Amino acid sequence: MTDSVEGSATYAAAGVSIEAGDRAVELIKGRLTSTRPEVVGGLGGFAGLFRIDADRLLATSTDGVGTKVAIAQAMDRHDTIGHDLVGMVVDDIVVCGAEPLFMTDYIACGRVVPERIADIVAGIDAGCALAGCALIGGETAEHPGLLGPDEYDVAGAATGMVRADSVLGPDRVKAGDVVVAMASSGLHSNGYSLARHVLLNVGGLSLDSTEDLGEPLGEVLLTPTRIYTKDCLSLIDAVEVHAFSHVTGGGLTANLERVLPAGTRTQIDHASWKPAAIFELIADRGRVAREEMEKTFNLGVGMVAVVPEGDAQAAVDHLTARGVDAWICGEITKAG
């Protein structure tokens, strides 16, 4: 991957501004007035928390899969995008230590094609099975004139539960903790506006191209998002876990910062792993600077666990035994 160079592709140039998204969240925080005494914490966490009794909290999250749907539509393959949706939602819930219980979905389309809708929902159901939660309902809406006949978008929300005294996060993390990485299956569901711009427009590749990948580009881009829910819950039972971080938009460093207490920072050893070929292809074709790659894509790390130093190797061994490629990728240090 290259350092910053003139003419390099950026996420903003591809039409997505992370900074504008962050600014929108800050503006929203200043305008919210609806609340209840059961709400725990505020906006900005991976999941919202709501107390249901003295011992238990509900955790909820909502998300979509972004412009990855454009790849599914171009390939006329719709059985994996639902799996992506589940991963993006439930793995935000498990970050706080909650077990996802149920999920609902929403599909907006220009025209209802029953077989296509069935494929999408079957993918959602399969993802829910992998996460150990139930798909209990949803909505499909036709929006002719707003979306083309073969266009659609998907979104979903899930709810989980965690004991109040078991919530993971910044309150547990401390300097000296170790960061354990869990490998991603690929791009997951982030950065597709930049990936599509660089590979299909600037790079002139087709979805059938196998250049530097060993399999068609379209298949690589449609690789389902890995669902870490059961692995994370199992890890909580096996070792002492202080926090998880789901690596999505913003990349590894920015998402790890969301679970750090004041006065600490992360020190990541980027030489401890090699990103998959798809990341190198994006960086090379678009001359995308390293900093831009790191804040846009997961670069091979889809989830991290923050654990005490004495539990780090046991965490790696436990995840490896479950079939998750895991390694120690850094540590938490004092800031300054």
Residue, then its C-alpha position, 0 to 999 in steps of 0.5 A: m500500500t502506498d503513502s499519500v500521493e497526488g491523484s490517489a483515490t479517496y472515500a470522499a471522492a467516491g461519494v462518502s464522507i466519514e467526517a460528514g457522518d460523524r458531524a451528523v451524529e454530533l448534531i443529532k445528539g444535540r437535538l434528541t429529547s426523547t428518553r426514558p429513565e431505563v436508558v443506559g448511556g447515550l449515543g455513540g456506542f456500538a449498541g443502545l442499552f435499555r434496562i428492563d430490571a435490576d439485573r438485565l439490559l436489552a441491547t439493540s442495533t440497526d444497520g444496512v449493507g451499503t452499496k454492496v447491494a450494487i454488486a449483488q444486483a449486478m451479478d443477479r445473486h441475492d442469497t448472500i446479502g442477507h447474511d451480510l445484513v445480520g453480521m453488520v447488526v448482531d456483531d454490534i450487539v455482541v460487542c457489549g457482551a449481549e447475546p442477540l435474541f431476535m431480528t427484524d428486516y426491511i427491504a425496499c425495492g422498485r419492484v417485488v420479484p418474489e424469488r429475489i425477495a425470498d433469496i434475500v430473506a433466506g440469507i437473513d434467516a441463515g445469518c440469524a441461525l449462525a448468530g443464534c438469534a431468531l428472525i421474527g418479522g420484517e417488511t417489504a415495500e415497493h417504491p416504483g419511481l424512487l428505485g429502479p425495477d431491479e434495485y433494492d436496499v436492505a436494513g435490519a434491527a436486532t435486540g439482545m440481552v446482557r446482565a447489567d454486571s457483565v457489560l463490556g466496554p471502556d470501564r473494564v479496559k486498562a493500559g497493559d491489556v492486549v488486543v487480539a485480532m480475529a480475521s475478516s472474510g474480506l471487505h465485509s460490508n464497508g468501503y464498497s463505494l470506494a472499492r467499486h469506484v477504484l476497481l470498476n470505474v478507475g481500474g476498468l475491471s469487470l466482475d468476471s476479472t480474476e486479476d491478482l485474485g485467483e477467482p472472479l472479482g464479483e465473487v470476492l466482493l460478494t464474500p459474506t461478512r463473517i459473523y463473530t457472535k457465537d465466537c465472542l460469546s464463547l470467548i467470554d466464557a473461556v477467558e476474561v474479556h474487557a471489550f470487543s470492537h467490531v471493525t466496520g466503517g472507520g477501520l481498526t483504529a477508529n473503532l478500537e477508540r470507541v471502547l477505550p477509556a480516557g488516558t489510553r491509546t492503542q498500539i497496533d502492530h500492522a506487521s502482525w498480519k498481511p491483508a488479503a489480495i483484494f485490499e492490495l488490489i484496491a490500493d494499487r489500482g486506485r493509488v489509495a494512500r495507506e491512511e485512506m485504506e486504514k480508515t475505510f476498510n477493515l484490512g483483514v481484521g473484522m473483530v478484536a477482543v481486548v483481554p488482560e495480558g495473561d489471557a491473550q494466548a489463551a484467547v488466541d488458542h480458544l478462537t483458533a480451536r473454533g476455526v477463527d484465525a486469530w492473533i495478538c495484534g497490539e496492546i493498550t498503552k497510556a496516552g502521551 
